[in-house]
Amino acid sequence: MAEKRARLQQDPERKIDWRKHKAERKEQRKQWREAKLLKKLEKAQLQKQQEAQKLKVEQEKEEKRESRGRPYTVSVALPGSIMDNAQSPELRTYLAGQIARACAIFCVDEIVIFDEAGEGSQSVEGEFEGVGKKGHACVQLARILQYLECPQYLRKSFFPKHPDLQFAGLLNPLDSPHHVRIDEESKYREGVVLDRPTKPGKGSFVNCGMRKEVQIDKQLQSGIRVTVQMQPEKPDQKVRKGIVVSPQHPRTEDGLYWGYRVRLASCLSAVFTECPFKDGYDLTIGTSERGSSVEDVTLPDFRHALVVFGGLRGLEASVDSDQNLEVEEPSVLFNHYLNTCPGQGSRTIRTEEAILISLTALKPRIENAVQKAKES
């Protein structure tokens, strides 16, 4: 201390300027705070960019997931009287099988069967009394279509022995995506709720066509058909788990074709007025050899399309017998009235043939309309 005091006394210029020293320290602290604040701002900015990037990735995933789904539906309507044109019960059954196969191939979501004479039943709870007895063709066609749409492992639960289904076992299977085999991995499965006791707070057990039952997330009444989204199987899991979803969920979320529903209509006008969709069909197409050529048509954007086929006497017979319609020409009922097979070589095209021909011609036009709607 004495030496330091002596040194300062010998060199007075080396005296510490405390005011200057304090100002320098203050400036250093200011720079340090500014650097710290800048670093904090950079960190916040980087975090913000990362969150924005994460949000962008999630949005892209969501858009990709949405694009994978199919938001639109295609419905087909035809008269049940076409069954009366078959000469035997076996041929009636085979005719229904042809229609089911055609609709499954082209991913038809709804089949509407209407009575050409306007006197049909709206229920499938009827009896088929034999070839030549009219009035039950619609019911038999509906029952066979429902039978073929149902996965094989569920048919015993929903279709008891019935005369209408006497020859249904001879028909070709639809082999649709929802007809899942026993050991096949699938995100979704159709099932029937079992009458089996469960613990409080636990869901019901469902037969989904697997070696073991699946436990769902809800308690439901036994005997009803459900669509189950399967959960990933865990190694220590004793029971396979699943979540009940809407029957439309596989189509809207993953773009899977998940079968068709069958609806009975008492007449042609009921096909439109009893539409199950909230806003009805926004694209309606009638088919006839008297319509304009399908080659000249461009379909607009739509949500629910309906394609209507006539019977042996065409759509004119259905219009004439429908007391709810005050029109003479069927063409006024539709947005488009098309001839899907111009220059046909046969005098007549059978309805089961017309379905294949028409859906083949309309499929690329439907896809173009959907693609344009996505791009706009």
N, C-alpha and C positions, 0 to 999 in steps of 0.2 A: 504493500500500500504506500509505504514511504517512497519506494522506488518510482511508482507510478506518479505520485504527487511531484517528486523531484523532476521526472521526465516532462511532465506538463509544464512545470515552472521553467525548465530549460527551453521547451518548444511551445510557446503559447499559441502558435498557429494550429497546433494539433488538438486544441480544445474541442470537445464535442458540442456541436450545435443541436441541442435537444429539440428545438422547434423544427429544424430541418429534418432531423431524424424521425420525429413524430409524423411529419407530413409524408415522408417517404414510406413509412410503415402503413400509413393510412391509404396511400396510393396502391401499395402492394395488396392490401386487404381488399380494396375496391376491384383491382384486376382479378384477384382470386375469386371474389364473389361473381364477377361478370363471367369468368371462365366456367365456374360451377353452374351458373344459370344457363349459359349457352349449352353446356353439356346436357343439362336437364331438358332443355328445349329440343336438342337433337334427339335425345332418347325418346321424348314424347312424340316427336315427329316420326321417328322410326317405328314406334309402337302403333301410331296411327296408320302408317303405310302398311304395316303387317296386318292390322285389323281389316283395312280396306281390301288387301289382297285375299285375306281369308274369306271375307264377305263375297268377293268376286268369285272365288272358287266355289263357295257354297251355292251362289246364284247359278253358276254354270252347271253345277251338279243338279240343281233343282230343274233348270231348263232342260238338261239332258234327260232327267227322269220324266219330266212332263212330255218331252218329245217321244219318249219310249212308249208312253201310253197312247191309247186310241180314244179320243173324246167323242167321236161320232158313232152312230149306229146305223145298221141297214136292216130294214124289215121287208118281208115278203108276204103278200096276201094272195090267196088262191081259193077257188070254190071247192067245197068238199064233194060236189057232184061228180068230179072226175073219177071218184072211186066206183061209181055206178057203171062206168064204161068198161070195167074189168069183168071177165067172164067167170071167175071162180074166186073163192076166198083166198087161195094161194096167190093169185095174180093181184088181188086187191092189196094184200099185204106187201107184195113185192113192189107195187107201185108206190106205196107209202115209203118204203125203204129207199127207193130211188130219189124221192123228193128230199128225204132227210139227208142222204149223202150229198146231194147237190148243194143244199143249204149249208152243210158243215164245211164243204170244200171251199165255198166262197165266204165263209165267216159271217153268215147271216145271224143277227142277234134276236130276231123275233119272227115267228111264223104265225100269220093270222089266217084262220080258216073261216070263210064266210059262206052262208047258205045262199045259193044262187036264186032260190025260189022265195027267199025272205021269210022262211018259216022255221029256221034252224034253232037248235038248242044252244044255250050258253054254258052248258055243263057237260063234263065227260062222264057223268053218272048215268049212263044209258046202256041199253043192251042192243047188240047187233043181231037182227032176226034172220039174216041170211041174204044171199044175193037176190036182187030183184025187189027187195023191200026197201023203199026209199025213206029218207028222213033220218037215217042214222049214219050216213056216210061221213058227215062232218065229225061226229063223235068218234067213230072208229079211226079215222085219219089222225085226229088229235091224240088219241090214246097211243097209237103206234109211234107217232113222232115223239111223244113224251117218253115212251119206253126206250126208244133208241138213244135219246139224249142223256138218259140217266146212266151213270157209271154202272158197270156190271155188278159190282159188289153191293150196290144199294137197291137193286131191282126187287129182291125178295121183300124188302122192307116197304116198298111203295106200290108194287104192282102184284096184287093177288091174282090167282088164276082167273082168266076171263076169256070168253069166246073170241073177242076181238084180237087177242094176242095168241091165238092158237098156233099160228105159223110164224110168229115173230122171231122164234129161235133160228129160223133159216136165213134171216137177213144178214147182210154184210154189216159189220160193226162200223160205227162212225170213226173210232180211233182218234177222237179229238184230244187236245192237250189235257182236259180235265178227266179223261179216262186213264188215270194213272195206275200203273202196275204195282204189285205188292211191294217189291224191293226197289222201285224207282224213286230217286230223289226229286222232290218237287217243292217249290216255294208254297204252293197252295194245294189243297185237297178238298174234295167234296165229302161230306160225311152225314151220318144220321145220329142224333142224340140218343144215347142209351138210357134205359130205365135201370140205373145203377146208383145206389146210395153214395153220397160224397160227404166229406167232412164239412162242418160249418165254415163259410168263407171261401170254400174251394169251388171251382167250376165243375160243370158236368163232364162226363166222359162221352167221347164220340168215336164211332166206328168210321175210320177214314180209309179202310181197305188196306191197312198195314197189319203186321203180325201182332202188334199190341194196340190197345186203345190210346186215344189222345185226349188229354185233359185240357179243356178250353178255359178261357178267363171268365166265363159267365155261367150262371145257373139257368138252364133253359129247359123247356118242357120236352119230355122224351118223345121220340118219333118224328121230329121235324128235321128237315134237311138244312144243313148249314155249309157255308164256305169257310174253310179254316186256313189261316196263314200260319204255316209251321214255323216254330221257333228253333234256332240252332240247338242241336243235341249236345248236352254236356256229358263228360265222362262219368261223373258221379250221379247222374240223373236217373232215377228209377222209372219215371213216367215221362213220356214225350209230351211237351207242352205246345199249345197253339192258341191263336187269337181269332175270334170270330170276326169276319169282315163281310161287307156287302157282296152279293154275287157279281156286281159290276166292277168290284175293286181290281181283280186281275186284268181286266180290259183297260180301265182308266189309268191304272198305275204302271202296269208293265206291258201293256199292249198284247196280252194273251187272249186268244179266242177261248171263251169259257162257256161254249154251248149256246143254245137258243131257248127262248121261252115260247110257249104255245098259247095262243089266245083264240077263243071262239067268238065269232060275230054273227048276229042273227040275220044280217043283210049287208049289202055293200056299203051303205052310208054309215053303219055302225063301225066299220073298219076305221073310219076317220074320227067319228065323234067319241069313241071309247078308247082313244089312244092313251096309253099309260104314261106318256111323257108330258111334262107340265105344259109346254107351249105347243104341243102337237107335232105333226110332221111338217118340217119346213121345206122339204123337197119331195114331191109326189110324181111318180112316173107310171103311166099306163102303157101296157104293151098290146099292140094290135097290128095286123097286116095292113090296116088302113091308116096307120100313123105315119109320121114323117121319118125319114131315114135316120138311124142312130149315128151315121157317119157325119151328119151335119150339126150335131148338137154339142154344146159346151156346157157342162154343169156348173152352177154357181156354188159358192160356199154354203155349207149346210151343217146341221147338227144331227138331225134324224131324217133319214131317207126312207121312203116307202115305194116299193115296186109291186104293182098289182097285175096279176095275170087272170085271164078269163078262162072259162071252161070250154066245153065242146062247141057251144054256140057263141063264144066270145063275150066280151064285157057288155055288149048291147043287151043281152038277155038279162044280166044282173041289174042293169039300169031300168029296164022295162018293168021288172017285177018288184022293184023297190018303191014302196008307196011314199017314202020320205024324200024321194028325189023328184024334182019337177023339171028335169032336163031330158032331152031326147038323145043328145050326142054324148057319149062317155068322155070325149076329149076335153070338155069344159071342166071336168072334175079334177084334172091333173095340171101340174106345171109343164109337164112334157108328155106328149102322146106319141110313142115311138114304135117304129117297125124295126126290131132288132135283127131281123134276118131278111133283108131285101133280096128279091130274086130267088125266093125259095123254090125248090124243085118238086116239093110235095104240095098237094092241095091243102093239107092241114099239118100243123105242127102240134104235137101233143103237149100238154101242160108241163109234164116232167122234162120234155125236151126243151120247151121254151124257157124254163128256168135256167138250164145250163147255158143255152145260147145267149140269153139276155144278160145274165150276170157276167159271162165272158166278155161281152161287148161293153158293158157298163163299168167293169172293174178298173181299167186304165183311166177312164174319164172321172171316176170317183177319186182315184188317187191323185190325179192332176188338180182337181178342185181342192182337195185337202192340202196339197203342197203349196198351191197359190195362197191359200188362207194363212199358212204358216209364214210365208215370206212377206206377206203384206203387213 
